Amino acid sequence: MKDLLAQLIRGTPLTCAQAESAFTDIMDGTADPVHTAGLLSLLAAREPTVEELHGAATVMRRHVIAIDAPEDVIDTCGTGGTGSPLFNISTTVALVVAAAGVPVAKHGNRSITSRSGSSDVLRVLGVNIETTPAQAARCLKEAGICFAFAPRHHPAMRHVAPIRQALGFATIFNLLGPLTNPAGACRQVVGTRSAALADKLLDVLVRLGARRAIVVSGSDPHMGSLCDISVTGPTHVADYDGVLDDSFGDAGGGGGVTRRYTLTPEELGLRSYANSDELVIRSPEDSARLIRALLARQLGGAAREIVLANAAAALWVGGGAATLKAGVTRAAEALDSGAAEKTLARLVALSHESA
């Protein structure tokens, strides 16, 4: 570890193998806490490289407590880090997509930089966020959705939690959550804080075996970056399709197709809004009230449109829609039919039952 620290001080990034070695020591609890703090600090001074993220994520995946899940399960977890005051968009999207027939293992944690983390709002909505892997698997099988609360599935993080708390700033671990889904999701929608980081995370997901993935970084004229597809400005999209067709056959020797492009709400058949004021919340309770109103078909406007936009991406990733525009239509059906509201009710009930 001392040699790796000296290498980083010289400005030379870690190779994938070096990162894997360092994070194996960290996750096994054998690394000196001072060395761990130094490593995290040096990596935080710049964004981690693809090699460093790949090596670290490989180790975290090795230590995860897994959830039994179907092969086509997806995740909608984002990296955060923007200090977002918006309601829990990706959590709402997970409910809509599950209602549309695509299984979702929603990975998440408590709020770190936002006003409401996924576990915070789901708890207020009545979901038992502390489910066992067996309970989560049952929720996934019977409701089409489960919540994977990060602390329950990454016990090795106990070795680094006090160090992260003492450091008090974002580290590489803030980027690793979306790369280490406990259900082994190979199809993901990830929101992040910049176009450059979106491109980088997509490359890592492909290296880790993604079948389909979309990484997005939206923009808002007042808030700046959003970890979602935006309806108040353009969104940078990096996507990968390693699936030959909707039957999830292998992509073959070509290895899949990667694209990077800019997406506007109008291209999805949605309205563009001047600002995100309708989406702003102050607490998990605020977020829960907005989500309930949306699922009960009592709320439209920007909240509905941003959920449809992001659900469209998740449906494409999961094979539930051939195009993003078709995904908007299918997501609207899941909302308007009341299926998404019923999915939440089913998840709440099942999460409190023993497996």
Protein Blocks (a to p, Z undefined) as FASTA:
>chain_A
ZZmmmmmmnopacdfklmmmmmmmmmnopacfklmmmmmmmmmmpccdfklmmmmmmmmm
mmpccddddfkbccfbdeehnopabdcfklmmmmmmmmnopacdddddddfklmbdfklm
mmmnopafkbcfklmmmmmmmnopacddfklmmmmlmmmmmmmmmnopacfklmmmmmmc
fklpabdcdddfbfklmmmmmmmmmmnopabdcddddddfklopadbdcfkbccdddddd
fbfblnopaebjnopaaddddddfklnopacdfblklmpcfbfklmmmmmmmmmnopagc
jllmmmmmmmmmmmmmnopafbfklmmmmmmmmmmnommmmmmmmmmmmmmpcZZ
